[in-house]
């Protein structure tokens, strides 16, 4: 509860804590000992008892909030029924969030075994996966739910 009172703490930090704990839960399923640390506005997910234990820092934009907004705005701006948008947007956000949980878990593992691989995987591999998933969801919306009126 102290976190909510701190002047340096905001809702985005709280969301990053949730993301860290969810990612750590995935790692714990595989037997890793994990920890979430708070350093000001930055949240750190880490695996303990490994050679490299600095972990990964989770903040904006790595927590996915901007991706959720971009995805939602795209769907809102395209034609389609409000009814379909009301279920498609939350479903898309859940899918993107789940992928981000997996992304953070894998990046935390990479940081623990070989931090030299972290930069490439953070900036290239997982950017392609997350943005590719968002593009796939957009294309799904366009192909299945986007309505174009034909004036013929």
Backbone as ProteinMPNN parsed JSONL, in Angstrom:
{"seq_chain_A": "XXXXXXXXXXXXXXXXXXXXXXXXXXXXXXXXXXXXXXXXXXXXXXXXXXXXXXXXXXXXXXXXXXXXXXXXXXXXXXXXXXXXXXXXXXXXXXXXXXXXXXXXXXXXXXXXXXXXXXXXXXXXXXXXXXXXXXXXXXXXXXXXXXXXXXXX", "coords_chain_A": {"N_chain_A": [[0.811, -1.188, 0.0], [2.115, 1.147, 0.497], [3.199, 1.932, -1.876], [1.218, 3.171, -3.367], [0.917, 5.574, -2.133], [3.252, 6.985, -2.4], [4.874, 9.821, -3.814], [6.297, 9.63, -6.147], [5.123, 7.695, -7.562], [2.958, 6.295, -9.945], [0.012, 5.417, -11.913], [0.939, 4.094, -14.184], [3.343, 3.027, -13.332], [2.36, 1.245, -11.458], [1.004, -0.492, -13.181], [3.221, -1.524, -14.507], [4.404, -2.931, -12.418], [2.516, -4.953, -12.031], [2.78, -6.237, -14.524], [5.446, -7.111, -14.3], [5.227, -8.922, -12.144], [3.478, -10.799, -13.262], [5.037, -11.752, -15.389], [7.174, -12.799, -13.951], [5.806, -14.838, -12.645], [5.356, -16.633, -14.757], [8.011, -17.413, -15.228], [8.551, -18.619, -12.764], [6.949, -20.867, -12.914], [8.569, -22.48, -14.401], [10.494, -23.07, -12.596], [12.275, -21.068, -11.774], [13.707, -18.702, -9.495], [12.407, -15.68, -8.68], [12.211, -12.048, -8.622], [10.64, -8.919, -8.007], [11.608, -5.631, -8.208], [11.521, -2.233, -7.08], [12.595, 0.774, -8.288], [12.452, 3.869, -7.93], [10.78, 5.314, -10.552], [11.102, 3.139, -12.115], [10.629, -0.296, -12.698], [11.895, -3.43, -11.872], [12.331, -6.606, -13.154], [13.606, -9.68, -12.193], [15.706, -12.602, -12.26], [16.831, -14.562, -9.683], [19.879, -15.904, -8.22], [21.51, -16.387, -10.447], [24.248, -15.934, -12.737], [24.237, -13.359, -13.869], [22.423, -10.846, -12.524], [21.073, -8.47, -12.854], [18.631, -8.016, -14.054], [15.651, -6.939, -15.882], [14.522, -3.726, -16.823], [11.378, -2.336, -16.469], [9.329, -0.078, -17.896], [7.699, 2.806, -19.232], [8.011, 2.787, -22.698], [7.755, 0.045, -22.471], [5.865, -1.341, -21.016], [3.586, -1.697, -22.492], [1.329, -0.049, -22.683], [1.146, 2.073, -24.559], [1.039, 0.615, -26.929], [-1.411, -0.681, -26.588], [-3.119, 1.518, -26.697], [-2.615, 2.506, -29.315], [-3.437, 0.306, -30.87], [-6.187, 0.226, -30.125], [-7.15, 2.761, -30.969], [-6.838, 2.547, -33.723], [-8.737, 0.527, -34.35], [-11.079, 1.775, -33.459], [-11.213, 3.922, -35.237], [-11.706, 2.76, -37.716], [-14.427, 1.703, -39.766], [-17.178, -0.213, -38.574], [-19.254, -2.307, -36.567], [-20.328, -1.053, -33.401], [-20.857, -2.9, -31.475], [-19.215, -5.096, -32.203], [-16.731, -3.846, -31.915], [-16.687, -3.441, -29.182], [-16.127, -5.928, -28.079], [-13.93, -6.792, -29.529], [-11.787, -4.986, -29.183], [-11.074, -5.162, -26.316], [-10.371, -7.929, -26.33], [-8.227, -7.962, -28.16], [-6.414, -6.315, -26.766], [-5.962, -7.937, -24.523], [-4.688, -10.131, -25.757], [-2.371, -8.874, -26.779], [-1.282, -8.019, -24.352], [-0.791, -10.483, -23.08], [1.175, -11.523, -24.81], [3.127, -9.634, -24.266], [3.693, -10.196, -21.594], [4.907, -12.703, -21.884], [7.071, -11.861, -23.445], [8.494, -10.16, -21.649], [9.151, -12.051, -19.705], [10.85, -13.789, -21.145], [12.867, -11.975, -21.899], [13.82, -11.346, -19.355], [14.907, -13.798, -18.63], [16.9, -13.99, -20.612], [18.481, -11.81, -19.836], [19.489, -12.85, -17.498], [21.046, -15.037, -18.28], [22.714, -14.29, -20.446], [23.486, -11.205, -20.87], [24.44, -9.852, -23.088], [22.916, -10.539, -25.245], [20.585, -9.256, -24.852], [19.971, -6.578, -25.769], [19.677, -6.792, -28.626], [17.532, -8.645, -28.792], [15.544, -7.284, -27.364], [15.222, -4.896, -28.865], [14.874, -5.702, -31.532], [13.967, -8.501, -32.147], [11.681, -8.909, -30.38], [10.242, -6.593, -30.84], [9.456, -6.942, -33.464], [7.777, -9.164, -33.11], [5.716, -8.233, -31.324], [4.703, -5.913, -32.673], [4.091, -7.16, -35.056], [2.066, -8.911, -34.214], [0.134, -7.026, -33.505], [-0.346, -5.884, -36.023], [-1.382, -8.16, -37.305], [-3.787, -8.464, -35.844], [-5.057, -6.066, -36.579], [-5.342, -6.525, -39.342], [-7.02, -8.74, -39.228], [-9.303, -7.504, -38.163], [-9.912, -5.727, -40.293], [-10.384, -7.537, -42.425], [-12.472, -9.148, -41.446], [-14.417, -7.619, -40.053], [-14.62, -4.978, -40.887], [-16.605, -2.747, -42.605], [-17.369, -1.843, -45.85], [-19.157, 0.367, -47.777], [-20.674, -0.255, -50.782], [-21.141, 1.61, -53.597], [-22.376, 0.864, -55.931]], "CA_chain_A": [[0.0, 0.0, 0.0], [3.007, 2.299, 0.512], [3.481, 2.329, -3.247], [0.169, 4.042, -3.865], [1.017, 6.855, -1.446], [4.488, 7.63, -2.821], [4.674, 10.88, -4.806], [6.964, 9.234, -7.384], [4.438, 6.502, -8.041], [1.755, 6.584, -10.712], [-0.703, 4.224, -12.371], [1.766, 3.363, -15.146], [4.277, 2.227, -12.536], [1.581, 0.147, -10.889], [0.789, -1.448, -14.266], [4.508, -2.188, -14.739], [4.576, -3.902, -11.33], [1.653, -6.091, -12.368], [3.422, -6.921, -15.643], [6.619, -7.794, -13.771], [4.789, -10.065, -11.34], [2.933, -11.802, -14.175], [6.18, -12.346, -16.096], [7.887, -13.622, -12.975], [4.996, -16.036, -12.423], [5.674, -17.547, -15.87], [9.347, -17.958, -14.962], [8.461, -19.491, -11.584], [6.379, -22.141, -13.381], [9.708, -23.259, -14.884], [11.412, -23.335, -11.5], [13.192, -19.968, -11.477], [13.42, -17.859, -8.336], [12.333, -14.34, -9.266], [11.944, -10.928, -7.725], [10.295, -7.627, -8.593], [12.15, -4.528, -7.418], [11.056, -0.905, -7.471], [13.65, 1.787, -8.214], [11.823, 5.107, -8.393], [9.738, 5.074, -11.552], [11.435, 1.935, -12.856], [10.337, -1.582, -12.092], [12.884, -4.392, -12.35], [12.027, -8.036, -13.03], [14.888, -10.367, -12.233], [15.872, -13.98, -11.808], [17.882, -14.616, -8.671], [20.772, -17.072, -8.225], [22.157, -16.573, -11.74], [25.478, -15.148, -12.844], [23.863, -11.964, -14.122], [21.161, -10.669, -11.798], [20.58, -7.09, -12.906], [17.233, -8.051, -14.478], [15.213, -6.024, -16.943], [13.772, -2.573, -16.344], [10.083, -2.213, -17.142], [8.759, 1.265, -17.776], [7.046, 3.225, -20.455], [6.862, 2.155, -23.333], [7.853, -1.421, -22.424], [4.733, -1.969, -20.345], [2.565, -1.998, -23.494], [0.194, 0.871, -22.664], [1.069, 2.787, -25.844], [0.605, -0.36, -27.935], [-2.853, -0.868, -26.395], [-3.775, 2.722, -27.205], [-2.485, 2.533, -30.774], [-4.334, -0.733, -31.376], [-7.58, 0.623, -29.894], [-7.482, 3.9, -31.827], [-6.969, 2.036, -35.084], [-10.019, -0.174, -34.468], [-12.145, 2.777, -33.299], [-11.275, 4.779, -36.428], [-12.236, 2.032, -38.861], [-15.847, 1.399, -39.684], [-17.554, -1.513, -38.041], [-20.283, -2.135, -35.547], [-19.876, -0.767, -32.041], [-20.955, -4.177, -30.755], [-17.99, -5.85, -32.483], [-15.596, -3.127, -31.342], [-16.714, -3.584, -27.728], [-15.482, -7.182, -27.659], [-12.672, -6.998, -30.244], [-10.719, -4.181, -28.578], [-10.538, -5.814, -25.106], [-9.72, -9.191, -26.682], [-6.935, -7.62, -28.748], [-5.541, -5.833, -25.691], [-5.567, -9.113, -23.734], [-3.717, -10.897, -26.55], [-1.12, -8.116, -26.782], [-0.742, -8.049, -22.992], [-0.24, -11.818, -22.85], [2.447, -11.579, -25.54], [4.092, -8.794, -23.557], [4.101, -10.962, -20.411], [5.872, -13.7, -22.371], [8.244, -11.099, -23.883], [9.251, -9.734, -20.467], [9.699, -13.263, -19.073], [11.993, -14.257, -21.942], [13.948, -10.988, -21.767], [14.383, -11.516, -18.012], [15.748, -14.999, -18.719], [18.073, -13.63, -21.414], [19.325, -10.942, -19.001], [20.127, -13.676, -16.463], [22.025, -15.984, -18.819], [23.685, -13.604, -21.29], [22.987, -9.852, -21.118], [24.862, -9.365, -24.408], [21.84, -10.827, -26.202], [19.386, -8.52, -24.445], [19.688, -5.416, -26.61], [19.15, -7.228, -29.917], [16.209, -9.257, -28.636], [14.605, -6.25, -26.944], [14.986, -3.899, -29.908], [14.567, -6.261, -32.852], [13.146, -9.709, -32.141], [10.372, -8.768, -29.753], [9.503, -5.515, -31.501], [8.807, -7.576, -34.619], [6.699, -10.046, -32.649], [4.605, -7.446, -30.773], [4.084, -5.117, -33.739], [3.512, -8.124, -36.001], [0.787, -9.369, -33.645], [-0.814, -5.924, -33.631], [-0.697, -5.825, -37.443], [-2.267, -9.299, -37.558], [-5.108, -8.138, -35.29], [-5.64, -5.046, -37.444], [-5.763, -7.177, -40.583], [-8.188, -9.546, -38.88], [-10.428, -6.572, -38.082], [-10.228, -5.233, -41.639], [-10.912, -8.615, -43.259], [-13.668, -9.794, -40.894], [-15.423, -6.757, -39.445], [-14.661, -3.672, -41.524], [-17.681, -2.695, -43.6], [-17.258, -0.808, -46.882], [-20.39, 0.473, -48.555], [-20.455, -0.26, -52.216], [-22.088, 2.54, -54.203], [-22.81, 0.378, -57.25]], "C_chain_A": [[0.86, 1.26, 0.0], [3.241, 2.833, -0.895], [2.461, 3.325, -3.769], [0.252, 5.429, -3.249], [2.229, 7.644, -1.935], [4.232, 8.661, -3.913], [5.323, 10.54, -6.144], [6.247, 8.081, -8.071], [3.184, 6.899, -8.798], [1.138, 5.295, -11.215], [0.091, 3.434, -13.401], [2.8, 2.513, -14.422], [3.564, 1.024, -11.935], [1.328, -0.92, -11.949], [2.077, -2.21, -14.567], [4.804, -3.216, -13.652], [3.747, -5.148, -11.615], [2.287, -6.916, -13.483], [4.648, -7.702, -15.176], [6.221, -9.044, -12.991], [4.203, -11.17, -12.224], [4.049, -12.507, -14.941], [6.974, -13.253, -15.171], [7.12, -14.91, -12.676], [5.268, -17.078, -13.51], [7.029, -18.206, -15.618], [9.332, -18.926, -13.78], [7.831, -20.838, -11.924], [7.506, -23.072, -13.833], [10.805, -23.415, -13.835], [12.4, -22.229, -11.158], [12.742, -19.237, -10.211], [13.502, -16.418, -8.827], [12.048, -13.29, -8.201], [11.548, -9.712, -8.553], [10.819, -6.553, -7.66], [11.627, -3.209, -7.965], [12.195, 0.08, -7.219], [13.083, 3.084, -8.777], [10.685, 4.788, -9.336], [9.969, 3.786, -12.335], [11.169, 0.689, -12.029], [11.326, -2.577, -12.702], [12.371, -5.803, -12.089], [13.35, -8.769, -13.129], [14.764, -11.807, -11.767], [17.036, -13.974, -10.833], [18.721, -15.879, -8.849], [21.318, -17.413, -9.606], [23.366, -15.665, -11.794], [25.179, -13.659, -13.02], [22.491, -11.732, -13.491], [20.645, -9.237, -11.848], [19.135, -7.003, -13.383], [16.933, -7.138, -15.649], [14.346, -4.935, -16.322], [12.492, -2.47, -17.164], [9.544, -0.818, -16.856], [8.021, 1.579, -19.055], [8.117, 3.331, -21.519], [6.845, 0.624, -23.238], [6.671, -2.097, -21.747], [3.542, -2.209, -21.284], [1.402, -1.03, -23.564], [0.045, 1.606, -23.999], [0.609, 1.866, -26.97], [-0.907, -0.573, -27.827], [-3.629, 0.324, -26.958], [-3.756, 2.794, -28.719], [-3.42, 1.513, -31.416], [-5.795, -0.288, -31.278], [-8.004, 1.758, -30.812], [-7.67, 3.449, -33.265], [-8.338, 1.374, -35.272], [-11.174, 0.817, -34.369], [-12.318, 3.587, -34.572], [-11.823, 4.063, -37.658], [-13.706, 1.739, -38.655], [-16.052, -0.027, -39.203], [-18.563, -1.283, -36.933], [-19.654, -1.878, -34.177], [-19.876, -2.054, -31.226], [-19.681, -5.012, -30.962], [-16.759, -5.175, -31.883], [-15.522, -3.336, -29.832], [-16.139, -4.91, -27.24], [-14.115, -7.347, -28.312], [-11.521, -6.219, -29.601], [-10.204, -4.81, -27.28], [-9.836, -7.143, -25.395], [-8.332, -8.935, -27.267], [-5.942, -7.139, -27.701], [-5.074, -6.999, -24.828], [-4.514, -9.948, -24.46], [-2.363, -10.186, -26.534], [-0.474, -8.11, -25.398], [-0.118, -9.416, -22.683], [1.095, -11.985, -23.575], [3.526, -10.755, -24.834], [4.573, -9.472, -22.273], [5.166, -11.982, -20.803], [7.176, -13.01, -22.782], [9.106, -10.712, -22.689], [9.882, -10.946, -19.783], [10.937, -13.748, -19.83], [13.158, -13.272, -21.853], [14.605, -11.064, -20.385], [15.313, -12.725, -17.985], [17.033, -14.692, -19.489], [19.032, -12.767, -20.591], [20.077, -11.747, -17.945], [21.204, -14.594, -17.022], [23.09, -15.327, -19.687], [23.162, -12.216, -21.657], [23.409, -9.275, -22.472], [23.792, -9.597, -25.471], [20.617, -9.956, -25.97], [19.024, -7.4, -25.415], [19.073, -5.817, -27.954], [17.729, -7.779, -29.782], [15.16, -8.239, -28.198], [14.226, -5.344, -28.102], [14.584, -4.463, -31.263], [13.551, -7.402, -32.747], [11.747, -9.454, -31.593], [9.577, -7.586, -30.287], [8.76, -6.083, -32.714], [7.627, -8.441, -34.196], [5.501, -9.226, -32.174], [3.919, -6.632, -31.866], [3.482, -6.01, -34.822], [2.169, -8.642, -35.518], [-0.267, -8.274, -33.761], [-1.261, -5.773, -35.08], [-1.65, -6.964, -37.81], [-3.681, -9.012, -37.047], [-5.802, -7.058, -36.12], [-6.15, -5.672, -38.742], [-6.98, -8.078, -40.357], [-9.426, -8.662, -38.807], [-10.862, -6.129, -39.479], [-10.896, -6.324, -42.474], [-12.224, -9.199, -42.755], [-14.776, -8.828, -40.481], [-15.565, -5.386, -40.073], [-15.69, -3.694, -42.637], [-17.447, -1.528, -44.553], [-18.565, -0.806, -47.658], [-20.043, 0.564, -50.029], [-21.532, 0.595, -52.86], [-22.594, 2.08, -55.569], [-24.261, 0.033, -57.251]], "O_chain_A": [[0.411, 2.319, -0.437], [3.453, 4.03, -1.089], [2.807, 4.228, -4.531], [-0.301, 6.377, -3.807], [2.215, 8.874, -1.88], [3.459, 8.407, -4.837], [4.943, 11.101, -7.171], [6.738, 7.553, -9.069], [2.426, 7.752, -8.338], [1.668, 4.21, -10.978], [-0.065, 2.216, -13.487], [3.101, 1.399, -14.852], [4.104, -0.082, -11.91], [1.424, -2.114, -11.664], [2.036, -3.407, -14.85], [5.392, -4.26, -13.933], [4.229, -6.27, -11.456], [2.331, -8.144, -13.405], [4.863, -8.834, -15.61], [6.821, -10.105, -13.167], [4.414, -12.352, -11.956], [4.008, -13.724, -15.121], [7.393, -14.343, -15.562], [7.73, -15.96, -12.476], [5.394, -18.267, -13.216], [7.173, -19.418, -15.778], [10.029, -19.94, -13.8], [8.145, -21.845, -11.289], [7.419, -24.29, -13.675], [11.916, -23.841, -14.152], [13.283, -22.436, -10.326], [11.551, -19.168, -9.905], [14.539, -15.986, -9.33], [11.699, -13.595, -7.061], [12.055, -9.502, -9.655], [10.517, -6.554, -6.467], [11.33, -3.085, -9.153], [12.695, 0.206, -6.101], [13.222, 3.361, -9.968], [9.742, 4.083, -8.977], [9.122, 3.386, -13.133], [11.447, 0.635, -10.831], [11.561, -2.563, -13.91], [12.024, -6.155, -10.962], [14.135, -8.516, -14.043], [13.869, -12.177, -11.007], [18.104, -13.44, -11.133], [18.316, -16.808, -9.547], [21.563, -18.58, -9.91], [23.496, -14.738, -10.995], [25.807, -12.811, -12.386], [21.51, -12.359, -13.888], [19.867, -8.828, -10.986], [18.475, -5.994, -13.133], [17.835, -6.633, -16.317], [13.547, -5.189, -15.421], [12.521, -2.511, -18.394], [9.334, -0.441, -15.702], [7.756, 0.69, -19.865], [9.13, 3.968, -21.231], [6.003, -0.021, -23.864], [6.491, -3.307, -21.889], [2.58, -2.868, -20.889], [0.55, -1.178, -24.44], [-1.066, 1.743, -24.51], [-0.127, 2.289, -27.862], [-1.603, -0.639, -28.84], [-4.66, 0.158, -27.609], [-4.77, 3.11, -29.341], [-4.111, 1.819, -32.387], [-6.549, -0.414, -32.243], [-9.099, 1.725, -31.374], [-8.573, 3.927, -33.951], [-9.021, 1.643, -36.26], [-12.146, 0.709, -35.117], [-13.444, 3.908, -34.954], [-12.355, 4.714, -38.557], [-14.172, 1.552, -37.531], [-15.216, -0.909, -39.401], [-18.697, -0.169, -36.428], [-18.595, -2.413, -33.848], [-18.999, -2.268, -30.389], [-19.138, -5.566, -30.007], [-15.851, -5.851, -31.399], [-14.432, -3.402, -29.263], [-15.704, -5.001, -26.092], [-13.227, -7.97, -27.73], [-10.409, -6.734, -29.488], [-8.993, -4.983, -27.144], [-8.819, -7.451, -24.775], [-7.371, -9.615, -26.909], [-4.768, -7.507, -27.736], [-3.907, -7.046, -24.44], [-3.558, -10.418, -23.843], [-1.331, -10.816, -26.304], [0.749, -8.186, -25.286], [0.959, -9.49, -22.093], [2.043, -12.531, -23.009], [4.696, -11.138, -24.812], [5.74, -9.336, -21.905], [6.195, -12.109, -20.139], [8.261, -13.517, -22.501], [10.32, -10.913, -22.712], [11.025, -10.875, -19.332], [11.952, -14.078, -19.218], [14.312, -13.687, -21.744], [15.814, -10.868, -20.263], [16.386, -12.674, -17.383], [18.122, -15.085, -19.071], [20.247, -12.964, -20.639], [21.178, -11.37, -17.543], [22.173, -14.904, -16.328], [24.245, -15.751, -19.674], [22.462, -12.071, -22.659], [22.803, -8.317, -22.951], [23.776, -8.909, -26.492], [19.71, -9.922, -26.803], [17.871, -7.298, -25.834], [18.065, -5.247, -28.371], [16.84, -7.427, -30.557], [14.005, -8.324, -28.618], [13.047, -5.051, -28.304], [13.997, -3.742, -32.07], [12.415, -7.276, -33.204], [10.749, -9.743, -32.254], [8.35, -7.582, -30.194], [7.6, -5.755, -32.96], [6.591, -8.445, -34.86], [4.374, -9.502, -32.585], [2.693, -6.654, -31.979], [2.476, -5.653, -35.435], [1.238, -8.799, -36.308], [-1.424, -8.552, -34.078], [-2.445, -5.554, -35.337], [-2.616, -6.753, -38.544], [-4.66, -9.287, -37.741], [-7.011, -7.132, -36.339], [-7.262, -5.38, -39.184], [-7.864, -8.159, -41.21], [-10.481, -9.025, -39.327], [-12.05, -6.157, -39.802], [-11.879, -6.053, -43.162], [-13.017, -9.699, -43.553], [-15.953, -9.18, -40.549], [-16.548, -4.693, -39.811], [-15.651, -4.559, -43.512], [-17.341, -0.377, -44.13], [-19.021, -1.845, -48.136], [-19.213, 1.374, -50.444], [-22.721, 0.327, -52.683], [-23.196, 2.875, -56.29], [-24.794, -0.391, -58.276]]}, "name": "protein", "num_of_chains": 1, "seq": "XXXXXXXXXXXXXXXXXXXXXXXXXXXXXXXXXXXXXXXXXXXXXXXXXXXXXXXXXXXXXXXXXXXXXXXXXXXXXXXXXXXXXXXXXXXXXXXXXXXXXXXXXXXXXXXXXXXXXXXXXXXXXXXXXXXXXXXXXXXXXXXXXXXXXXXX"}
